[in-house]
Amino acid sequence: MTDTVSTAAPVFSVAQERRIVTAIPGPKSQELHARRLAVVPGGVSSTLPVYIAKANGAVLVDVDGNQFVDFGAGIGVTTVGHTETAVVEAAASQLQDVIHTLFTITPYEEYVRVAELLAEHTPGDHAKKTVLVNSGAEAVENGVKIARKHTGRRAVAVLDHAYHGRTNLTMAMNFKAMPYATGFGPFAGDVYHAPSSYPYRDGLSGAEAAARTIGYLEKVIGASDLACLVVEPIQGEGGFMVPADGYLPALQEWCTANGVVFIADEIQSGMARTGAYYASEHFGLVPDLVLSAKGIAGGLPLAAVTGRAEIMDSAQPGGLGGTFGGNPVAAAAAIAVFEEIEKSSLLGEGARIERALKPALFELQKKYDIIGDVRGIGAMLAIELVQPGTASTTKEPNAAAVSAIAAYAAEQGLLVLTAGTWGNVLRFLPSLAVSDELIADAVSVLDDAFAAL
Ligand code: PLZ
């Protein structure tokens, strides 16, 4: 036994098990859904319209008493677990003290502490500074603002299959028009989409894919006009593609050599999800700017741009801010998340989850030939589904199978999320609180779902 491994079993207020007691959605959820349809626009959809009354650890409880094993964690937000005790206590205590002042009017310690923690835990040991904002998209917007100010250049480059948000600038940065951008233009200009590394589909080595990306950047934009390259080290909405070896370091090296700010969008891949604080670490990257959101505050809205002090300091006084950015309650929750990661050795949990889940997914792939690819790192794993008989040839996307499996799983009490440019990826991003038993249980549901296809 080593003293770095926590042996105290977490205590849960909800039994960590699936339990289905009604049709899905149940009668109370259906009633709520009817009310919702009258007052919430159709543009806001819900993957699984069961209305949640309680959540704890890796389990959601709906208003009808059904319990779901949550393999989505609110798209990678409740990484430390739903209603994690330390997060709840820190937020509750902060609510009693100060709820809001606006940091740019009268500051408070919690903001500074989060910036210190981010300086400590983002990759690299250079001097770093942080601005806190509300959402992932806002972090992307601010990263681009800062990079443009620092370089005096106009162009922004992103990669194919990327997802960066729903604001005007970030709509232009996403790969998929539908449903994120269609009809919502005009869009921000000077955004360029470069080819990415997608080993299952492009078959390129990291060096080959990097040469293709860099060739595009040099020809289509020209380094001297390029402010920043924004990259998700493991793409989230795109389908958890892990780039080929050497791809990301080559991009970073080219950016450094050409004065281009290298921005890692770690909004989905960060905060201990992959077994490292940031997925960048798996690739040996030291990004100029790192974007955090989602998992950073255990479920409260908070996001951050952390980066090299000299780049972050290029914005003029008053140039960065926002009413709720770095809200004291969200900041207190974030401090608790960082403490919890250390105290409960949560960096080991990503690897544990990968050990429990990934081999089981490879076993499913042996059984079901529509599983074309199994990929991901830590608690960020996915399978890409293709049409029967095409897994090693044309790899024709199979979105229908993904929808059918997600629907079957939901009826059995397992919430899984979809992803992918063609909607043909099932992604698994449970909270780090998910036990090996729940993972085995979820795999048996998936096995049944594939068998039932
Ligand atoms: N960058 C890598 O994954 C958010 C989108 C949910 P916000 N992804 C989930 C939805 O349907 O809107 C995301 C991301 C990456 C940026 C964002 C944007 O983060 O907090 O949703 O603005």
Residues whose N, C-alpha, C, O or C-beta is under 5 A from the ligand:
A	BS01	PLZ	I75 S135 G136 A137 E138 Y163 H164 G165 E232 G236 D265 I267 Q268 A293
